Amino acid sequence: MDKCIVKPIESIMLIDPQTREVVASGRPSVVTKTPFIEVAHADRKIKILAIGLPKQAQDDDFLGFLAESKGNEPLAIESFCAQHGKNSYGEAIILDSDLNAEQVEDLEESRRSKSDGVPADSQPTAEELKAIEDAKVQAAKDAKVALAAKEAQDKIDAEAAKEKAQKEADDKAAQEKADKEAADKKAADEQKVKDALEAAKQKQGK
């Protein structure tokens, strides 16, 4: 399988269970284009920035180009592909935009058709096909688990919001009752003072 350059769409790190290669967080990485990478791309977890790199291309080497370019990722990718980007089908292709999985496959198919002959290892083996199906099944399971977790969290959040709203309403009612009782007591005290003054005046007038 050829290698490619990918970058996470969000600040996450991925580890390919088949190759143990790491998709580093926050920067492009050189990895083998396995079914795991294809599924991650289809699920919009990563962007594919270049395809068609030979098996000998290494992420450690790419880090040197990234450092030399002082973090300029497009320049590092262009330089790396220019030096390490030749394989059985020709030169690597740097993707100008974030293509979807079908568009990337069309580009790779076009490269294969332009070669003098299709190499024997270009066709997926039974093991690779099984790995693709297993990856799809696992992705579906992960999506189902994620959905169930989200629904459970949404339910918890809804119950918490309901409890918070009820507590706020109870606190407001209690405060209004306390304010009313305080106002009634104040009015009653003021009336007692008035009554006492009036009684004193009447007593003095007799």
Backbone hydrogen bonds, N-H to C=O, Kabsch-Sander energy under -0.5 kcal/mol:
donor,donor_aa,acceptor,acceptor_aa,energy
3,K,53,L,-3.0
4,C,31,V,-2.9
5,I,50,A,-2.3
6,V,4,C,-0.5
6,V,29,S,-2.5
7,K,47,K,-2.2
9,I,45,K,-2.5
10,E,45,K,-0.6
12,I,10,E,-2.4
14,L,23,V,-1.8
16,D,21,E,-2.7
20,R,16,D,-3.0
23,V,14,L,-3.3
24,A,22,V,-0.9
27,R,24,A,-0.7
29,S,6,V,-2.7
31,V,4,C,-2.4
31,V,29,S,-0.6
33,K,2,D,-2.5
34,T,32,T,-2.1
38,E,34,T,-2.2
39,V,35,P,-2.6
40,A,36,F,-2.4
41,H,37,I,-2.2
42,A,38,E,-2.4
43,D,39,V,-2.2
44,R,41,H,-1.5
45,K,40,A,-2.8
46,I,40,A,-0.9
47,K,7,K,-3.0
49,L,5,I,-3.1
49,L,47,K,-0.6
50,A,5,I,-1.4
51,I,93,I,-2.3
53,L,3,K,-2.3
57,A,54,P,-1.6
62,F,58,Q,-1.8
63,L,59,D,-2.1
64,G,60,D,-1.0
64,G,61,D,-0.6
65,F,61,D,-1.3
66,L,62,F,-2.5
67,A,63,L,-2.4
68,E,64,G,-2.5
69,S,65,F,-2.0
70,K,67,A,-1.4
71,G,66,L,-2.4
72,N,69,S,-1.1
73,E,71,G,-1.4
76,A,72,N,-2.4
77,I,73,E,-2.8
78,E,74,P,-2.5
79,S,75,L,-2.5
80,F,76,A,-2.6
81,C,77,I,-2.7
82,A,78,E,-1.9
83,Q,79,S,-1.5
84,H,80,F,-3.2
85,G,81,C,-1.8
87,N,90,G,-2.6
90,G,87,N,-1.4
92,A,85,G,-2.5
93,I,51,I,-2.1
94,I,92,A,-0.5
95,L,49,L,-2.4
95,L,93,I,-0.6
99,L,97,S,-1.4
104,V,100,N,-2.1
105,E,101,A,-2.2
106,D,102,E,-2.2
107,L,103,Q,-2.0
108,E,104,V,-2.2
109,E,105,E,-2.5
110,S,106,D,-2.2
111,R,107,L,-2.0
112,R,108,E,-2.2
113,S,109,E,-2.2
114,K,110,S,-1.1
115,S,111,R,-0.6
115,S,112,R,-0.9
122,S,119,P,-1.9
123,Q,120,A,-0.7
129,L,125,T,-2.8
130,K,126,A,-2.3
131,A,127,E,-2.2
132,I,128,E,-2.3
133,E,129,L,-2.4
134,D,130,K,-3.0
135,A,131,A,-2.3
136,K,132,I,-2.2
137,V,133,E,-2.7
138,Q,134,D,-2.8
139,A,135,A,-2.5
140,A,136,K,-2.3
141,K,137,V,-2.4
142,D,138,Q,-3.0
143,A,139,A,-2.4
144,K,140,A,-2.2
145,V,141,K,-2.8
146,A,142,D,-2.8
147,L,143,A,-2.4
148,A,144,K,-2.5
149,A,145,V,-2.7
150,K,146,A,-2.3
151,E,147,L,-2.7
152,A,148,A,-2.4
153,Q,149,A,-2.5
154,D,150,K,-2.8
155,K,151,E,-2.1
156,I,152,A,-2.3
157,D,153,Q,-2.9
158,A,154,D,-2.5
159,E,155,K,-2.5
160,A,156,I,-2.6
161,A,157,D,-2.6
162,K,158,A,-2.4
163,E,159,E,-2.6
164,K,160,A,-2.5
165,A,161,A,-2.6
166,Q,162,K,-2.5
167,K,163,E,-2.6
168,E,164,K,-2.6
169,A,165,A,-2.3
170,D,166,Q,-2.7
171,D,167,K,-3.0
172,K,168,E,-2.4
173,A,169,A,-2.5
174,A,170,D,-2.6
175,Q,171,D,-2.4
176,E,172,K,-2.6
177,K,173,A,-2.4
178,A,174,A,-2.5
179,D,175,Q,-2.8
180,K,176,E,-2.3
181,E,177,K,-2.7
182,A,178,A,-2.4
183,A,179,D,-2.5
184,D,180,K,-2.9
185,K,181,E,-2.4
186,K,182,A,-2.4
187,A,183,A,-2.5
188,A,184,D,-2.5
189,D,185,K,-2.8
190,E,186,K,-2.6
191,Q,187,A,-2.2
192,K,188,A,-2.2
193,V,189,D,-2.1
194,K,190,E,-2.2
195,D,191,Q,-2.7
196,A,192,K,-2.5
197,L,193,V,-2.5
198,E,194,K,-2.6
199,A,195,D,-2.3
200,A,196,A,-2.2
201,K,197,L,-2.2
202,Q,198,E,-2.2
203,K,199,A,-2.1
204,Q,200,A,-2.1
205,G,201,K,-1.7
206,K,202,Q,-0.7
206,K,203,K,-0.6
